[in-house]
Amino acid sequence: MNYPIFDQIESLSNLSKCMADADQAYCLPPVCYVDERVLQFEIDRLFFKSWVSVGRADRVSAPGDYITLNISQSSIIIVRDKQRKLRAFANSCRHRGSQLLEGEGRCRTISCPFHSWTYNLEGKLIGAAKMETVKNFDKTTQGLKEFALEERAGFMFVCLSDSPQSIDGYLGDFEGIHNPWAFGSLKSTRHRTFEVDCNWKVFLDVFNEHYHLPFVHPDSVNDLYDPPHAADQTTGAYASQFGETSGTGGLLQNQQKHALPAMPNLPEHVTNGVRYTWVYPNMTFAIGVDMLWIYETYPLGANRCEVHQTVCFPTATIESSNFTENVKFYYHRLDAAIAEDIPALERQQRGLSSVFAQAGRFSPLLEANVASFAKWYAEQMQAQQNISAN
């Protein structure tokens, strides 16, 4: 696709100002958060050509388990086949295009509710009723459109491109920096989906900065967080930053007595803090001494996004006698923080929509991950624009 938006939207030329170090860089131009033409460019470059995070692999743990989700209005199915391999398919029947599955569940085959064309869990067409008289009809060429899907550290990543780059090259040293935590052994205990009236990047921005804590969360979580460490130097398409906390970041500051046990075998230097990571483009998480909480965002338009939240704990914690009672307080902490964030996010979106909005500057320490994403975003957008122009 060719989106000559740099010619149409003069302010996008300012993306070059986002590529400096955080203490010199500018925030993304407001138009990047409000313009539908920019969103279409993002979908083509970031969501259809990059690796996109689609949740934790344990949500589809047994053969036949599936989930469906929309990546920029294109529905996909993620299913585990009988050989326990994870697969991703277009959620569209090869006959007349009907959506095949909805929500999540377990199935033995994937059967179209419209005309009953049926596919096995490897995406091969195994049943097409009343097609016997069709000339030159070859079922072996009528399987579901399949996409590249990889699992790393218990996270699933899908690439919708026909020529995906190496996932390990994309993630770089991601697993090395996160090695102290046994990500692959953590189990999902809660998954919820909600929508917010803000751009998909706005939601991820706020999760990755400490600046707003005393102003948006003064009585809930602000007192837990010390100033963060300097941003980590990373080699992949992600940003990460660690900081100490007074207690667990997974609970409200006045409910610390409900803390669950620490993860086993954590090195001492990470037992008193939280690491915040943004894997580009659409997934961010926080990993602390006792839990992991994750957000993925998917654009529903320039001014609205769908958010997926997943919460994970170690198996030993889940099996402990006091888990059921105490985990309620962890879920409450997440819900309370989001309830405080959403009005701020929607207010920011309204402000960004003003014709008078301008790109600001970053606080280098408090907004380090946001500045890193802005640099990556600007590089990706300009690279694609150069490709489209040639």
Buried (B, 14 or more C-beta within 10 A) or exposed (E): EEBEBBEEBEBBEBBEBBBBEBEEBBBBBBBBBBBEBBBBBBBBBBBBBBBBBBBBBBBBEEBBBBBBBEBBEBBBBBBBBEEEEBBBBBBBBBBEEBBBBEEBEEBEEBBBEEBEBBBBBBBEBBBBEEBEEEEEEEBEEBBBBBBBBBEBBBBBBBBBEEEBBEBEEBBBBBBEBBEBBBBEBBBBBBBEEEEBBBBBBBBBBBBBBBBBBEEBBEEBBBBBBEEBBEBBEBEBBBBBBBBBBEBBBBBBBEBBEBBBBBBEEBEEEBEBBBBBBBBBBBBBBBBBBBBBBBBBBBBBEBBBBBBBBBBBBBEEBBEBEEBEEBBEBBBBBBEBBBEBBBEBBBEBBBEBBEEEBEBEBBBBBBBBBBBBBBBBBBBBBBEBBEEBEE
